[in-house]
Amino acid sequence: MEEETAEASTSSSTSSTYSSTKAYPGPMHADTPADAEKRRGVRRMKATATGMLVLVAVVFVLAKWAQSAGAGGWTGYVAAAAEAGMVGALADWFAVTALFKRPMGLPIPHTAIIPTKKDQLGESLGDFVGVNFLSQDVVRERLRSVGIAGRLGAWLSQPEHADRVTAELSTALRGALTVLRDSDVQAVVGEAITRRADAVEVAPGIGRTLEKIVEDGGHRRVVDLICARAHDWLIEHGDQVLDAVQGGAPGWTPRFVDKKVGDRVYKELVRFVTEMRDMPEHPARGALDRFLADFAADLQSDTETRTRVERLKSEVLARGEVQDIIASSWANVRQMLVAASEDERSELRLRVRAGLMSLGARLASDERLRSKAEGWVEDAAAYVVTTYRSEITSLITDTVAGWDAQHTSRKIEAHIGRDLQFIRINGTVVGALAGLVIYTVVTAVGA
């Protein structure tokens, strides 16, 4: 029986029969050259199987003719074998054809199984995958047998592989920086910094830092610098100091008195600043140390001082200049990151590369770290398959449901039809042998 003839006669009826198939987005892809080649192979095997059916039919007719002509007892054996071979061939032809279409176009129940049961098959396939492949035990066992952390570590420890990952990360970073809009990021950064600064009280931290600086004497270099610069300024601008002092004198005092007082004040200022510069144990320095120590303590414990510092902080943050500086910081960071990601010898890329190689070496050699990393991977994979199992299996069921019934049938037949035609061939051979054995046994018992 030639399937091509049956296919041509049933194409219109099956199209109308399956037109109501549930439709989902995602149709099956069009035939590829490989599919066409497989379909040609199926046609060749169909021709071979059909040829064997025709062959045993011819043998059966000739055997019957010879038997009626009195050719001998052997004709009965040949006729029985050929008859059983035809039955086996026809039965297997029906079974194979019933998978993909209605044999001879007849509305026989439980035929055209793939087109009519496509959605149920998709659901069954999804359930099968979900139960047997997307379970925690299966995923954990498979990942454990793979040893993904050890393999990844050995791979990352190779310099060329670390360079490749670093380059890919750099490309991804540049892509992300390109996609992000500066205005959005600046707004987020500004808001985050401002909110963080508002939420954190800075006075105690400043107080502790100042207290540590005073204890270690770190402020003395600043005092030395200020005293030295003040001394130099007084020497260089003596006339301006004298004018300022004389200009502040009462108008009724004689000018020579104002000048004498101004000279005296100027000399005392120079002497005071010089002594502070040259005498580390100057009383004024000690007073300054005590003032800073007391101020550091107040910043940590005095409520009024802390409140005033917080108020000053809020006023500073609220200024437009400060907000502009905070917002513009993203532009500088972005430019720095782009330049660093493009330069193969930048500190950023060198550190990332070194970090990847170090991580790879540790994963390859440190059993404890490797076990911990593999545990993380297993936990993550187990969480994904248990949480999103239905979504994953629905991808299978919905995709199968969206395929065209006839096209799906043809596509599946192209992939497995050649092996199915061997069933027809085997059915012909096995049927003939079974018929021969049965006829032999019956003949022997009857004799």
One Martini backbone bead per residue (centre of mass of N, CA, C, O) as a GRO file, in nm:
protein
  447
    1MET     BB    1   0.095   0.036   0.025
    2GLU     BB    2   0.067   0.375  -0.068
    3GLU     BB    3   0.108   0.669   0.118
    4GLU     BB    4   0.097   0.905  -0.085
    5THR     BB    5  -0.195   0.859  -0.175
    6ALA     BB    6  -0.327   0.888   0.105
    7GLU     BB    7  -0.224   1.173   0.164
    8ALA     BB    8  -0.368   1.315  -0.074
    9SER     BB    9  -0.669   1.217   0.011
   10THR     BB   10  -0.644   1.347   0.332
   11SER     BB   11  -0.563   1.649   0.356
   12SER     BB   12  -0.842   1.800   0.356
   13SER     BB   13  -0.980   1.651   0.597
   14THR     BB   14  -0.761   1.700   0.818
   15SER     BB   15  -0.763   2.007   0.813
   16SER     BB   16  -1.059   2.034   0.918
   17THR     BB   17  -1.032   1.859   1.175
   18TYR     BB   18  -0.766   2.051   1.296
   19SER     BB   19  -0.861   2.363   1.300
   20SER     BB   20  -0.941   2.358   1.627
   21THR     BB   21  -0.678   2.387   1.738
   22LYS     BB   22  -0.499   2.493   1.981
   23ALA     BB   23  -0.365   2.823   2.006
   24TYR     BB   24  -0.027   2.942   2.006
   25PRO     BB   25   0.241   3.091   2.034
   26GLY     BB   26   0.486   2.941   1.835
   27PRO     BB   27   0.567   2.821   1.570
   28MET     BB   28   0.693   2.608   1.375
   29HIS     BB   29   0.949   2.570   1.197
   30ALA     BB   30   1.068   2.554   0.910
   31ASP     BB   31   1.197   2.382   0.680
   32THR     BB   32   1.491   2.217   0.630
   33PRO     BB   33   1.729   2.064   0.453
   34ALA     BB   34   1.736   1.826   0.651
   35ASP     BB   35   1.435   1.760   0.635
   36ALA     BB   36   1.428   1.698   0.334
   37GLU     BB   37   1.626   1.462   0.346
   38LYS     BB   38   1.462   1.289   0.544
   39ARG     BB   39   1.209   1.268   0.364
   40ARG     BB   40   1.348   1.112   0.139
   41GLY     BB   41   1.423   0.870   0.317
   42VAL     BB   42   1.133   0.792   0.384
   43ARG     BB   43   1.037   0.736   0.095
   44ARG     BB   44   1.235   0.506   0.041
   45MET     BB   45   1.132   0.323   0.273
   46LYS     BB   46   0.843   0.304   0.176
   47ALA     BB   47   0.910   0.169  -0.093
   48THR     BB   48   1.037  -0.082   0.031
   49ALA     BB   49   0.798  -0.178   0.205
   50THR     BB   50   0.595  -0.188  -0.030
   51GLY     BB   51   0.757  -0.386  -0.204
   52MET     BB   52   0.733  -0.623  -0.006
   53LEU     BB   53   0.428  -0.640  -0.018
   54VAL     BB   54   0.413  -0.697  -0.319
   55LEU     BB   55   0.592  -0.947  -0.319
   56VAL     BB   56   0.416  -1.132  -0.131
   57ALA     BB   57   0.167  -1.112  -0.308
   58VAL     BB   58   0.289  -1.245  -0.557
   59VAL     BB   59   0.373  -1.505  -0.417
   60PHE     BB   60   0.091  -1.587  -0.331
   61VAL     BB   61  -0.032  -1.610  -0.611
   62LEU     BB   62   0.175  -1.816  -0.725
   63ALA     BB   63   0.132  -2.032  -0.509
   64LYS     BB   64  -0.167  -2.079  -0.566
   65TRP     BB   65  -0.135  -2.153  -0.860
   66ALA     BB   66   0.056  -2.393  -0.809
   67GLN     BB   67  -0.133  -2.549  -0.624
   68SER     BB   68  -0.368  -2.581  -0.839
   69ALA     BB   69  -0.150  -2.725  -1.042
   70GLY     BB   70   0.020  -2.943  -0.872
   71ALA     BB   71   0.328  -2.876  -0.767
   72GLY     BB   72   0.298  -2.923  -0.451
   73GLY     BB   73   0.353  -2.891  -0.104
   74TRP     BB   74   0.532  -2.634  -0.098
   75THR     BB   75   0.310  -2.421  -0.170
   76GLY     BB   76   0.180  -2.399   0.109
   77TYR     BB   77   0.417  -2.275   0.256
   78VAL     BB   78   0.445  -2.025   0.077
   79ALA     BB   79   0.157  -1.919   0.106
   80ALA     BB   80   0.157  -1.888   0.415
   81ALA     BB   81   0.395  -1.692   0.434
   82ALA     BB   82   0.281  -1.474   0.244
   83GLU     BB   83   0.018  -1.423   0.394
   84ALA     BB   84   0.145  -1.339   0.667
   85GLY     BB   85   0.316  -1.111   0.548
   86MET     BB   86   0.076  -0.937   0.458
   87VAL     BB   87  -0.051  -0.903   0.733
   88GLY     BB   88   0.194  -0.773   0.873
   89ALA     BB   89   0.227  -0.536   0.678
   90LEU     BB   90  -0.061  -0.416   0.709
   91ALA     BB   91  -0.056  -0.377   1.016
   92ASP     BB   92   0.199  -0.190   1.023
   93TRP     BB   93   0.094   0.020   0.831
   94PHE     BB   94  -0.141   0.104   1.006
   95ALA     BB   95   0.019   0.181   1.262
   96VAL     BB   96   0.205   0.397   1.131
   97THR     BB   97  -0.013   0.572   0.991
   98ALA     BB   98  -0.187   0.634   1.254
   99LEU     BB   99   0.011   0.846   1.371
  100PHE     BB  100  -0.035   1.074   1.116
  101LYS     BB  101  -0.305   0.937   0.996
  102ARG     BB  102  -0.573   0.838   0.804
  103PRO     BB  103  -0.636   0.554   0.676
  104MET     BB  104  -0.770   0.612   0.369
  105GLY     BB  105  -0.953   0.842   0.521
  106LEU     BB  106  -1.064   0.695   0.763
  107PRO     BB  107  -1.272   0.724   1.062
  108ILE     BB  108  -1.079   0.584   1.268
  109PRO     BB  109  -1.022   0.508   1.566
  110HIS     BB  110  -0.715   0.590   1.683
  111THR     BB  111  -0.616   0.797   1.470
  112ALA     BB  112  -0.413   1.042   1.417
  113ILE     BB  113  -0.252   1.098   1.686
  114ILE     BB  114  -0.070   1.346   1.660
  115PRO     BB  115  -0.277   1.562   1.561
  116THR     BB  116  -0.502   1.501   1.791
  117LYS     BB  117  -0.268   1.467   2.043
  118LYS     BB  118  -0.069   1.706   2.067
  119ASP     BB  119  -0.142   1.850   2.333
  120GLN     BB  120  -0.126   1.599   2.516
  121LEU     BB  121   0.168   1.537   2.449
  122GLY     BB  122   0.279   1.805   2.555
  123GLU     BB  123   0.183   1.767   2.847
  124SER     BB  124   0.326   1.499   2.896
  125LEU     BB  125   0.610   1.607   2.839
  126GLY     BB  126   0.608   1.822   3.058
  127ASP     BB  127   0.560   1.627   3.296
  128PHE     BB  128   0.806   1.449   3.247
  129VAL     BB  129   1.018   1.670   3.281
  130GLY     BB  130   0.932   1.770   3.562
  131VAL     BB  131   0.971   1.493   3.714
  132ASN     BB  132   1.263   1.380   3.579
  133PHE     BB  133   1.433   1.682   3.561
  134LEU     BB  134   1.274   1.902   3.774
  135SER     BB  135   1.433   1.800   4.030
  136GLN     BB  136   1.625   1.825   4.298
  137ASP     BB  137   1.775   1.553   4.289
  138VAL     BB  138   1.861   1.558   3.994
  139VAL     BB  139   2.010   1.829   3.990
  140ARG     BB  140   2.210   1.776   4.219
  141GLU     BB  141   2.338   1.517   4.104
  142ARG     BB  142   2.436   1.639   3.838
  143LEU     BB  143   2.611   1.871   3.952
  144ARG     BB  144   2.790   1.688   4.129
  145SER     BB  145   2.906   1.517   3.888
  146VAL     BB  146   3.034   1.760   3.733
  147GLY     BB  147   3.195   1.979   3.894
  148ILE     BB  148   3.173   2.296   3.834
  149ALA     BB  149   3.379   2.438   4.020
  150GLY     BB  150   3.636   2.290   3.930
  151ARG     BB  151   3.615   2.357   3.629
  152LEU     BB  152   3.604   2.661   3.658
  153GLY     BB  153   3.870   2.694   3.804
  154ALA     BB  154   4.055   2.568   3.585
  155TRP     BB  155   3.966   2.771   3.365
  156LEU     BB  156   4.030   3.048   3.514
  157SER     BB  157   4.344   2.992   3.571
  158GLN     BB  158   4.372   3.066   3.285
  159PRO     BB  159   4.483   3.340   3.126
  160GLU     BB  160   4.307   3.334   2.863
  161HIS     BB  161   4.036   3.307   3.016
  162ALA     BB  162   4.057   3.559   3.192
  163ASP     BB  163   4.075   3.753   2.952
  164ARG     BB  164   3.802   3.685   2.829
  165VAL     BB  165   3.623   3.759   3.072
  166THR     BB  166   3.723   4.048   3.101
  167ALA     BB  167   3.633   4.142   2.820
  168GLU     BB  168   3.331   4.075   2.858
  169LEU     BB  169   3.287   4.256   3.106
  170SER     BB  170   3.369   4.518   2.967
  171THR     BB  171   3.152   4.513   2.752
  172ALA     BB  172   2.912   4.507   2.948
  173LEU     BB  173   2.979   4.770   3.092
  174ARG     BB  174   2.963   4.955   2.845
  175GLY     BB  175   2.673   4.884   2.773
  176ALA     BB  176   2.543   4.979   3.038
  177LEU     BB  177   2.650   5.275   3.023
  178THR     BB  178   2.502   5.336   2.753
  179VAL     BB  179   2.205   5.282   2.842
  180LEU     BB  180   2.236   5.471   3.056
  181ARG     BB  181   2.108   5.755   3.192
  182ASP     BB  182   2.246   6.022   3.337
  183SER     BB  183   1.997   6.154   3.469
  184ASP     BB  184   1.903   5.907   3.626
  185VAL     BB  185   2.161   5.846   3.784
  186GLN     BB  186   2.197   6.123   3.915
  187ALA     BB  187   1.934   6.115   4.072
  188VAL     BB  188   1.994   5.858   4.234
  189VAL     BB  189   2.262   5.942   4.361
  190GLY     BB  190   2.168   6.200   4.497
  191GLU     BB  191   1.942   6.071   4.666
  192ALA     BB  192   2.117   5.860   4.814
  193ILE     BB  193   2.321   6.049   4.947
  194THR     BB  194   2.122   6.230   5.093
  195ARG     BB  195   1.972   6.010   5.252
  196ARG     BB  196   2.220   5.899   5.395
  197ALA     BB  197   2.310   6.163   5.532
  198ASP     BB  198   2.040   6.209   5.688
  199ALA     BB  199   2.045   5.922   5.845
  200VAL     BB  200   2.331   6.014   5.942
  201GLU     BB  201   2.521   6.087   6.216
  202VAL     BB  202   2.819   6.286   6.219
  203ALA     BB  203   2.927   6.387   6.492
  204PRO     BB  204   3.045   6.133   6.632
  205GLY     BB  205   3.249   6.068   6.408
  206ILE     BB  206   3.402   6.334   6.421
  207GLY     BB  207   3.478   6.314   6.718
  208ARG     BB  208   3.646   6.053   6.704
  209THR     BB  209   3.846   6.153   6.496
  210LEU     BB  210   3.948   6.402   6.651
  211GLU     BB  211   4.041   6.249   6.902
  212LYS     BB  212   4.256   6.079   6.757
  213ILE     BB  213   4.422   6.312   6.644
  214VAL     BB  214   4.496   6.444   6.915
  215GLU     BB  215   4.631   6.197   7.048
  216ASP     BB  216   4.846   6.171   6.796
  217GLY     BB  217   4.918   6.472   6.683
  218GLY     BB  218   4.805   6.542   6.386
  219HIS     BB  219   4.747   6.866   6.422
  220ARG     BB  220   5.037   6.995   6.444
  221ARG     BB  221   5.102   7.038   6.145
  222VAL     BB  222   4.881   7.242   6.100
  223VAL     BB  223   4.980   7.448   6.307
  224ASP     BB  224   5.258   7.491   6.185
  225LEU     BB  225   5.156   7.597   5.914
  226ILE     BB  226   4.991   7.836   6.020
  227CYS     BB  227   5.217   7.982   6.170
  228ALA     BB  228   5.408   8.017   5.930
  229ARG     BB  229   5.207   8.172   5.749
  230ALA     BB  230   5.145   8.402   5.950
  231HIS     BB  231   5.430   8.511   5.976
  232ASP     BB  232   5.476   8.572   5.676
  233TRP     BB  233   5.233   8.764   5.648
  234LEU     BB  234   5.317   8.976   5.856
  235ILE     BB  235   5.584   9.053   5.724
  236GLU     BB  236   5.460   9.123   5.435
  237HIS     BB  237   5.191   9.293   5.588
  238GLY     BB  238   5.259   9.528   5.794
  239ASP     BB  239   5.118   9.781   5.685
  240GLN     BB  240   4.827   9.669   5.698
  241VAL     BB  241   4.822   9.628   6.003
  242LEU     BB  242   4.876   9.918   6.087
  243ASP     BB  243   4.633  10.043   5.944
  244ALA     BB  244   4.417   9.880   6.097
  245VAL     BB  245   4.490   9.980   6.382
  246GLN     BB  246   4.480  10.289   6.329
  247GLY     BB  247   4.188  10.293   6.211
  248GLY     BB  248   4.063  10.195   6.508
  249ALA     BB  249   4.114  10.454   6.634
  250PRO     BB  250   4.045  10.723   6.781
  251GLY     BB  251   4.008  11.056   6.676
  252TRP     BB  252   4.142  11.203   6.947
  253THR     BB  253   4.403  11.076   6.890
  254PRO     BB  254   4.712  11.090   6.828
  255ARG     BB  255   4.913  10.984   6.572
  256PHE     BB  256   5.166  10.893   6.735
  257VAL     BB  257   5.004  10.703   6.913
  258ASP     BB  258   4.889  10.522   6.698
  259LYS     BB  259   5.165  10.432   6.591
  260LYS     BB  260   5.275  10.314   6.852
  261VAL     BB  261   5.050  10.111   6.898
  262GLY     BB  262   5.076   9.963   6.629
  263ASP     BB  263   5.366   9.868   6.668
  264ARG     BB  264   5.310   9.707   6.921
  265VAL     BB  265   5.100   9.515   6.810
  266TYR     BB  266   5.267   9.398   6.580
  267LYS     BB  267   5.502   9.286   6.752
  268GLU     BB  268   5.326   9.099   6.926
  269LEU     BB  269   5.221   8.925   6.696
  270VAL     BB  270   5.494   8.828   6.593
  271ARG     BB  271   5.589   8.704   6.860
  272PHE     BB  272   5.355   8.507   6.901
  273VAL     BB  273   5.384   8.351   6.635
  274THR     BB  274   5.681   8.273   6.669
  275GLU     BB  275   5.650   8.110   6.929
  276MET     BB  276   5.446   7.906   6.816
  277ARG     BB  277   5.637   7.803   6.594
  278ASP     BB  278   5.903   7.740   6.798
  279MET     BB  279   5.696   7.626   7.037
  280PRO     BB  280   5.557   7.328   7.117
  281GLU     BB  281   5.495   7.434   7.439
  282HIS     BB  282   5.294   7.638   7.400
  283PRO     BB  283   5.021   7.755   7.558
  284ALA     BB  284   4.842   7.788   7.302
  285ARG     BB  285   4.867   7.499   7.215
  286GLY     BB  286   4.743   7.374   7.465
  287ALA     BB  287   4.470   7.518   7.434
  288LEU     BB  288   4.405   7.394   7.161
  289ASP     BB  289   4.403   7.099   7.255
  290ARG     BB  290   4.173   7.133   7.461
  291PHE     BB  291   3.962   7.236   7.266
  292LEU     BB  292   3.957   6.989   7.076
  293ALA     BB  293   3.890   6.780   7.293
  294ASP     BB  294   3.624   6.909   7.385
  295PHE     BB  295   3.488   6.908   7.107
  296ALA     BB  296   3.498   6.600   7.065
  297ALA     BB  297   3.320   6.538   7.313
  298ASP     BB  298   3.072   6.705   7.228
  299LEU     BB  299   3.013   6.553   6.961
  300GLN     BB  300   2.940   6.281   7.133
  301SER     BB  301   2.756   6.412   7.402
  302ASP     BB  302   2.642   6.685   7.308
  303THR     BB  303   2.336   6.781   7.209
  304GLU     BB  304   2.372   7.068   7.099
  305THR     BB  305   2.615   7.018   6.917
  306ARG     BB  306   2.487   6.797   6.742
  307THR     BB  307   2.252   6.965   6.638
  308ARG     BB  308   2.421   7.186   6.496
  309VAL     BB  309   2.564   6.992   6.301
  310GLU     BB  310   2.307   6.882   6.162
  311ARG     BB  311   2.208   7.156   6.061
  312LEU     BB  312   2.459   7.216   5.891
  313LYS     BB  313   2.438   6.969   5.709
  314SER     BB  314   2.160   7.036   5.583
  315GLU     BB  315   2.243   7.310   5.463
  316VAL     BB  316   2.465   7.202   5.279
  317LEU     BB  317   2.293   6.989   5.117
  318ALA     BB  318   2.078   7.212   5.013
  319ARG     BB  319   2.269   7.319   4.831
  320GLY     BB  320   2.311   7.353   4.496
  321GLU     BB  321   2.616   7.303   4.473
  322VAL     BB  322   2.617   7.028   4.614
  323GLN     BB  323   2.415   6.885   4.425
  324ASP     BB  324   2.585   6.921   4.170
  325ILE     BB  325   2.827   6.758   4.267
  326ILE     BB  326   2.679   6.492   4.316
  327ALA     BB  327   2.560   6.457   4.028
  328SER     BB  328   2.843   6.489   3.871
  329SER     BB  329   2.992   6.232   3.975
  330TRP     BB  330   2.888   6.029   3.759
  331ALA     BB  331   3.042   6.135   3.515
  332ASN     BB  332   3.323   6.066   3.628
  333VAL     BB  333   3.276   5.768   3.679
  334ARG     BB  334   3.197   5.687   3.393
  335GLN     BB  335   3.456   5.778   3.251
  336MET     BB  336   3.643   5.598   3.415
  337LEU     BB  337   3.513   5.321   3.343
  338VAL     BB  338   3.540   5.334   3.037
  339ALA     BB  339   3.847   5.372   3.025
  340ALA     BB  340   3.917   5.113   3.190
  341SER     BB  341   3.765   4.905   3.001
  342GLU     BB  342   3.941   4.976   2.735
  343ASP     BB  343   4.198   4.929   2.902
  344GLU     BB  344   4.408   4.659   2.931
  345ARG     BB  345   4.613   4.821   3.154
  346SER     BB  346   4.427   4.871   3.363
  347GLU     BB  347   4.358   4.841   3.691
  348LEU     BB  348   4.083   4.714   3.667
  349ARG     BB  349   4.153   4.477   3.470
  350LEU     BB  350   4.388   4.361   3.633
  351ARG     BB  351   4.222   4.298   3.888
  352VAL     BB  352   4.011   4.118   3.760
  353ARG     BB  353   4.205   3.910   3.646
  354ALA     BB  354   4.340   3.836   3.915
  355GLY     BB  355   4.077   3.753   4.057
  356LEU     BB  356   3.999   3.521   3.866
  357MET     BB  357   4.257   3.352   3.898
  358SER     BB  358   4.236   3.323   4.203
  359LEU     BB  359   3.962   3.188   4.207
  360GLY     BB  360   4.038   2.947   4.031
  361ALA     BB  361   4.264   2.834   4.213
  362ARG     BB  362   4.086   2.792   4.463
  363LEU     BB  363   3.873   2.605   4.334
  364ALA     BB  364   4.091   2.383   4.250
  365SER     BB  365   4.227   2.350   4.565
  366ASP     BB  366   3.974   2.420   4.747
  367GLU     BB  367   3.750   2.216   4.891
  368ARG     BB  368   3.577   2.402   5.062
  369LEU     BB  369   3.510   2.615   4.847
  370ARG     BB  370   3.398   2.418   4.638
  371SER     BB  371   3.164   2.312   4.810
  372LYS     BB  372   3.030   2.585   4.856
  373ALA     BB  373   2.983   2.660   4.558
  374GLU     BB  374   2.818   2.407   4.484
  375GLY     BB  375   2.596   2.464   4.689
  376TRP     BB  376   2.500   2.725   4.563
  377VAL     BB  377   2.429   2.610   4.288
  378GLU     BB  378   2.228   2.397   4.385
  379ASP     BB  379   2.035   2.588   4.530
  380ALA     BB  380   1.967   2.762   4.286
  381ALA     BB  381   1.863   2.536   4.101
  382ALA     BB  382   1.648   2.426   4.294
  383TYR     BB  383   1.485   2.686   4.311
  384VAL     BB  384   1.415   2.713   4.014
  385VAL     BB  385   1.273   2.431   3.965
  386THR     BB  386   1.058   2.467   4.199
  387THR     BB  387   0.944   2.757   4.126
  388TYR     BB  388   0.960   2.720   3.778
  389ARG     BB  389   0.835   2.457   3.664
  390SER     BB  390   0.570   2.544   3.528
  391GLU     BB  391   0.703   2.747   3.333
  392ILE     BB  392   0.887   2.545   3.189
  393THR     BB  393   0.668   2.337   3.096
  394SER     BB  394   0.489   2.549   2.946
  395LEU     BB  395   0.685   2.585   2.714
  396ILE     BB  396   0.621   2.311   2.593
  397THR     BB  397   0.310   2.306   2.575
  398ASP     BB  398   0.270   2.579   2.423
  399THR     BB  399   0.448   2.514   2.181
  400VAL     BB  400   0.297   2.262   2.084
  401ALA     BB  401   0.016   2.404   2.062
  402GLY     BB  402   0.129   2.611   1.831
  403TRP     BB  403   0.137   2.395   1.637
  404ASP     BB  404   0.086   2.257   1.347
  405ALA     BB  405  -0.044   1.959   1.296
  406GLN     BB  406   0.063   1.879   1.010
  407HIS     BB  407   0.349   1.983   1.040
  408THR     BB  408   0.421   1.815   1.283
  409SER     BB  409   0.378   1.541   1.157
  410ARG     BB  410   0.589   1.577   0.929
  411LYS     BB  411   0.832   1.634   1.111
  412ILE     BB  412   0.832   1.373   1.274
  413GLU     BB  413   0.840   1.180   1.033
  414ALA     BB  414   1.118   1.278   0.928
  415HIS     BB  415   1.274   1.170   1.195
  416ILE     BB  416   1.115   0.861   1.237
  417GLY     BB  417   1.009   0.719   0.973
  418ARG     BB  418   1.242   0.531   0.891
  419ASP     BB  419   1.218   0.343   1.138
  420LEU     BB  420   0.917   0.269   1.093
  421GLN     BB  421   0.963   0.113   0.822
  422PHE     BB  422   1.109  -0.124   0.958
  423ILE     BB  423   0.856  -0.237   1.085
  424ARG     BB  424   0.727  -0.326   0.822
  425ILE     BB  425   0.953  -0.514   0.736
  426ASN     BB  426   0.950  -0.689   0.989
  427GLY     BB  427   0.653  -0.771   0.965
  428THR     BB  428   0.687  -0.929   0.705
  429VAL     BB  429   0.898  -1.132   0.802
  430VAL     BB  430   0.766  -1.232   1.067
  431GLY     BB  431   0.498  -1.316   0.940
  432ALA     BB  432   0.613  -1.527   0.749
  433LEU     BB  433   0.743  -1.704   0.967
  434ALA     BB  434   0.487  -1.753   1.134
  435GLY     BB  435   0.324  -1.883   0.906
  436LEU     BB  436   0.518  -2.117   0.856
  437VAL     BB  437   0.509  -2.238   1.139
  438ILE     BB  438   0.205  -2.283   1.161
  439TYR     BB  439   0.174  -2.461   0.909
  440THR     BB  440   0.371  -2.676   0.999
  441VAL     BB  441   0.228  -2.761   1.258
  442VAL     BB  442  -0.046  -2.827   1.137
  443THR     BB  443   0.056  -3.040   0.938
  444ALA     BB  444   0.189  -3.224   1.147
  445VAL     BB  445  -0.065  -3.280   1.319
  446GLY     BB  446  -0.248  -3.381   1.083
  447ALA     BB  447  -0.047  -3.624   1.012
   0.00000   0.00000   0.00000
